[in-house]
């Protein structure tokens, strides 16, 4: 009989602890659900997403502008070889600019 009472007593304490924890969890869930539904959190989340989107857009636009400038640079170099030192010099026997015989050797 004593063994049964001891088991009942221990089980009763565990049941009380679980019931108390269940109440605390429910009240915490209600509180956090109410906070999550708050307009301030919704506005903050939307603002953070907008800021992140603007940063990504600026980064992509910057990369696109850099590529465009680089391609324009290559177009200028390709269209004007005489200006940048590539190609043939006018009136120099058809030799490319920069190709010179150095110290008695051959090009």
VEXVEXDREN-218487 format. One record per residue (C-alpha): x, y, z. Coordinates in steps of 0.25 Angstrom, whole numbers, padded with zeros to 4 digits, always signed. Last residue first. Layout:
N
XYZ
...
This chain:
107
+0251+0167-0340
+0265+0165-0343
+0277+0168-0335
+0286+0180-0336
+0283+0187-0323
+0268+0186-0324
+0260+0185-0337
+0247+0191-0335
+0233+0186-0334
+0226+0196-0325
+0217+0201-0336
+0214+0190-0346
+0223+0190-0359
+0216+0193-0372
+0228+0201-0378
+0227+0212-0368
+0217+0222-0375
+0205+0221-0365
+0208+0212-0353
+0202+0199-0353
+0193+0193-0343
+0194+0195-0328
+0199+0208-0321
+0186+0213-0315
+0183+0223-0325
+0186+0214-0337
+0177+0203-0332
+0165+0212-0332
+0153+0203-0335
+0157+0192-0326
+0162+0200-0315
+0149+0208-0315
+0141+0196-0315
+0149+0190-0303
+0147+0202-0295
+0132+0202-0299
+0131+0187-0294
+0138+0191-0281
+0128+0203-0279
+0117+0194-0281
+0122+0183-0271
+0124+0194-0261
+0110+0199-0263
+0104+0185-0262
+0112+0182-0249
+0107+0196-0243
+0092+0192-0247
+0094+0179-0241
+0099+0185-0228
+0089+0196-0228
+0077+0185-0230
+0083+0177-0218
+0083+0188-0209
+0069+0193-0213
+0064+0179-0210
+0070+0178-0197
+0065+0192-0193
+0051+0188-0198
+0052+0175-0190
+0056+0182-0177
+0045+0192-0179
+0034+0181-0181
+0039+0173-0168
+0039+0186-0160
+0025+0190-0165
+0020+0176-0161
+0027+0177-0147
+0021+0190-0144
+0007+0186-0149
+0007+0175-0137
+0002+0161-0142
+0016+0156-0137
+0014+0162-0123
+0000+0156-0122
+0005+0142-0126
+0017+0144-0116
+0007+0147-0104
-0002+0136-0108
+0009+0126-0109
+0015+0131-0096
+0001+0129-0089
+0000+0115-0095
+0014+0111-0091
+0012+0116-0077
-0001+0108-0075
+0005+0095-0081
+0017+0097-0071
+0008+0098-0059
+0000+0085-0064
+0013+0078-0066
+0018+0082-0052
+0005+0077-0046
+0005+0064-0053
+0020+0062-0049
+0016+0065-0034
+0004+0055-0035
+0012+0044-0041
+0022+0045-0029
+0010+0044-0019
+0003+0033-0027
+0016+0025-0027
+0018+0027-0012
+0004+0023-0009
+0005+0011-0017
+0018+0007-0010
+0011+0009+0003
+0000+0000+0000
